[in-house]
Amino acid sequence: MAETAFLLKAACAFLVAAAWVMAAAKTAQRSSTWGGVVAALPSVTAFSLLFIAWTQDGGEAGKAAVPLPAGLGAAAVATTAYVRLAAKGRVTAALAGSAAAWFLAMLPLLLVEACRRPLAANGVGLLMLLGSTLLLPAPPQAAAGPAGWARGLPLKASLSGATVAAAVVVAGLLGPLAGAVVASFPIILWTNLMVFHAALGAAALGRMARGFMVGLLGGMVFANAGAALFPAAGILAAFAASYAACLATVAVIVLLGGHRDRRHA
């Protein structure tokens, strides 16, 4: 009976995460400024923690959240690797190189015990995020519209839901670190990069990737807030407060950056 309830919760995790990605993508379709940002906002990460808390308890979700900033830093490395390789080759070559970069960036989290603690995880994650942002190529002057969002939407939603469900199951079987690794797996970023690469060309990826970096920083804020709040507060309250902190951070960065919101019919 307990196993059945756990699997039902994992299936619910799949459905909720998939619906979230579809709603976020539809919203981002109307704004080139927020397209890349919304793509990188914590969806897999957020709902993985939410459902780990639901299927186990808040303490386990808090433990899984601690190493997440380092995992999100690895996602930033993977993003930059994809963008730089996309200018030289095909989608498959860029994806393969990006996956290799992600795996190498994840090694400190997997092999070095200190990187699973809050201070080290944040330091490593921020260092990778900053370095990745500095290594991004300059975007083109003309803003690329988000027309490619709808093209890969069913695939994005399905992959997001599957990754969240996998994080819930893995965390239950192997523990919070394994769940954190799956939760930070950049499947949604890769899916969006591939869709935009095919739809708009490699040159348009630089602008989107900068939005990704903002969204990943928001994910780090969510992870830190979740590590503190999930063990101490109710599940929904912890989720809502952590996501509010994430959105506030992202909004401040975008507004201070002087971006204009370009609407598309």
C-alpha positions in Angstrom: 0.0 0.0 0.0 2.8 2.4 0.9 4.6 1.6 -2.4 1.4 2.3 -4.4 0.9 5.6 -2.6 4.5 6.6 -3.4 4.2 5.7 -7.1 0.9 7.7 -7.3 2.7 10.7 -5.8 5.5 10.3 -8.4 2.9 10.2 -11.2 1.4 13.3 -9.7 4.8 14.9 -9.7 5.1 14.1 -13.5 1.7 15.8 -14.2 2.3 18.9 -12.1 5.8 19.5 -13.5 4.6 19.0 -17.1 1.7 21.4 -16.6 4.0 24.0 -15.1 6.4 23.9 -18.0 3.6 24.3 -20.5 2.1 27.3 -18.6 5.5 29.0 -18.2 6.4 28.4 -21.9 3.1 29.8 -23.1 3.7 32.9 -20.9 7.3 33.3 -22.2 6.1 33.1 -25.9 4.9 36.7 -25.6 8.1 38.2 -24.2 11.6 38.0 -25.7 13.0 39.6 -22.6 11.7 36.9 -20.3 11.9 33.9 -22.7 15.3 32.6 -21.6 14.7 33.6 -18.0 11.5 31.7 -17.7 13.1 28.7 -19.4 15.6 28.5 -16.5 13.4 29.3 -13.6 13.3 26.4 -11.2 10.7 23.9 -12.5 12.4 20.5 -12.3 14.3 21.7 -9.2 11.3 23.3 -7.5 8.9 20.4 -8.0 11.5 17.8 -7.2 12.0 19.4 -3.8 8.2 19.8 -3.3 7.5 16.2 -4.0 10.5 14.9 -2.1 9.0 16.7 0.9 5.6 15.3 0.2 6.7 11.7 -0.4 9.2 11.7 2.5 9.4 14.7 4.7 10.6 18.3 4.8 13.9 17.4 6.3 14.8 15.2 3.3 13.8 18.0 0.9 16.0 20.4 2.9 19.0 18.0 2.6 18.4 17.6 -1.1 18.3 21.4 -1.5 21.8 22.0 0.1 24.0 20.8 -2.8 21.6 22.1 -5.5 23.5 25.4 -6.1 26.5 23.5 -7.2 24.4 21.4 -9.5 22.8 24.5 -11.0 26.3 26.0 -11.5 27.1 22.8 -13.5 24.0 23.5 -15.6 25.4 27.0 -16.3 28.6 25.4 -17.5 26.6 23.0 -19.8 24.7 26.0 -21.2 27.8 27.9 -22.1 29.4 24.8 -23.6 26.4 24.3 -25.8 26.3 27.9 -27.0 30.0 28.0 -27.9 29.9 24.6 -29.6 26.7 25.5 -31.5 28.6 28.1 -33.6 30.9 25.4 -34.8 28.8 22.3 -35.4 25.4 20.7 -35.4 22.9 20.2 -32.6 24.1 16.7 -31.8 27.7 17.8 -31.5 26.8 20.8 -29.3 24.6 18.5 -27.1 27.3 15.9 -26.7 29.9 18.5 -25.8 27.5 20.2 -23.4 26.7 16.9 -21.7 30.4 16.1 -21.2 30.9 19.6 -19.7 28.0 19.1 -17.3 29.4 15.7 -16.2 32.9 17.2 -15.5 31.4 20.2 -13.7 29.3 17.8 -11.5 32.4 15.8 -10.4 33.3 18.1 -7.4 29.8 17.7 -6.0 29.9 13.9 -6.4 33.5 13.4 -5.2 34.3 16.2 -2.7 32.4 15.9 0.5 32.8 19.6 1.3 30.9 20.6 -1.9 27.7 19.1 -0.3 27.7 21.7 2.4 25.9 25.0 2.0 28.9 27.4 1.9 30.9 25.3 -0.4 28.0 24.4 -2.7 27.1 28.1 -3.1 30.7 29.1 -3.7 31.2 26.5 -6.3 27.9 27.1 -7.9 28.3 30.9 -8.1 31.9 30.5 -9.4 30.7 28.3 -12.2 27.7 30.6 -13.0 29.9 33.7 -13.1 32.6 32.0 -15.2 30.0 30.6 -17.6 28.4 34.0 -18.0 31.7 35.7 -18.8 32.5 33.0 -21.4 29.3 33.4 -23.3 29.7 34.9 -26.8 28.2 38.4 -27.4 24.6 38.1 -28.6 23.5 39.7 -31.9 22.1 43.2 -31.8 18.7 42.2 -32.9 16.6 40.5 -30.3 15.5 37.0 -31.3 11.8 36.4 -30.9 10.6 33.4 -28.9 8.8 31.8 -31.9 10.5 28.5 -31.3 8.9 28.0 -27.9 5.7 26.3 -29.1 7.5 24.0 -31.4 9.1 21.8 -28.7 6.5 22.4 -26.0 5.1 18.8 -25.6 8.6 17.4 -25.5 9.7 19.9 -22.9 6.7 19.3 -20.7 7.1 15.5 -20.9 10.9 15.6 -20.1 10.3 18.0 -17.2 7.6 15.8 -15.7 9.8 12.6 -16.2 12.8 14.3 -14.6 10.8 15.4 -11.5 9.3 12.0 -11.1 12.8 10.4 -11.5 14.2 12.8 -8.8 11.4 11.8 -6.4 12.0 8.1 -7.0 15.8 8.3 -6.9 15.7 10.4 -3.7 13.5 7.8 -2.1 15.8 4.9 -3.1 19.3 6.4 -3.0 19.0 9.4 -0.7 19.0 13.2 -1.0 22.3 13.7 -2.8 21.2 11.4 -5.7 17.9 13.2 -5.8 19.7 16.6 -6.0 21.8 15.4 -8.9 18.7 14.3 -10.8 16.9 17.5 -9.9 19.7 19.7 -11.2 20.0 17.7 -14.5 19.6 20.4 -17.2 17.2 18.5 -19.4 14.9 21.5 -19.9 17.7 23.9 -20.7 19.1 21.4 -23.3 15.6 21.0 -24.8 15.1 24.7 -25.2 18.6 25.2 -26.6 18.0 22.5 -29.2 14.6 24.0 -30.2 16.0 27.5 -30.5 19.2 26.3 -32.3 17.1 24.6 -34.9 14.5 27.4 -35.2 16.6 30.5 -35.0 20.2 29.5 -35.6 23.3 29.4 -33.4 23.8 33.1 -33.3 20.5 33.7 -31.4 21.5 31.4 -28.5 23.7 33.9 -26.8 20.9 36.2 -25.8 18.7 33.4 -24.6 21.6 31.9 -22.6 22.0 35.1 -20.7 18.4 34.8 -19.6 19.2 31.2 -18.6 21.9 32.5 -16.2 19.5 34.8 -14.5 17.0 32.0 -14.1 19.7 29.7 -12.7 20.7 32.3 -10.2 17.0 32.4 -9.1 17.2 28.7 -8.8 20.1 29.0 -6.4 18.1 31.4 -4.3 15.2 28.9 -4.3 17.5 26.1 -3.2 18.9 28.1 -0.3 15.5 29.2 0.9 14.2 25.7 0.5 17.1 24.2 2.5 16.1 26.5 5.4 12.3 26.4 5.1 11.4 22.9 4.1 12.5 21.3 7.4 11.0 24.1 9.5 7.8 25.1 7.8 4.8 23.5 6.1 5.5 22.0 2.6 3.3 24.5 0.7 4.4 27.5 2.7 8.0 26.6 2.3 7.6 26.1 -1.5 5.7 29.4 -1.9 8.1 31.4 0.2 11.2 29.9 -1.6 9.7 30.6 -5.0 8.7 34.1 -4.1 12.4 34.8 -3.1 13.5 33.3 -6.4 11.1 35.5 -8.4 12.0 38.6 -6.5 15.7 38.1 -7.2 15.1 37.5 -10.9 12.8 40.5 -11.2 15.3 42.8 -9.6 18.2 41.6 -11.9 16.1 42.0 -15.0 14.8 45.4 -14.1 18.2 46.7 -13.0 19.6 45.4 -16.2 17.4 47.8 -18.1 15.7 45.2 -20.3 12.6 46.1 -22.3 9.8 43.8 -22.5 9.1 43.2 -26.2 5.6 41.8 -26.9 4.9 39.5 -29.8 1.5 38.9 -31.3 
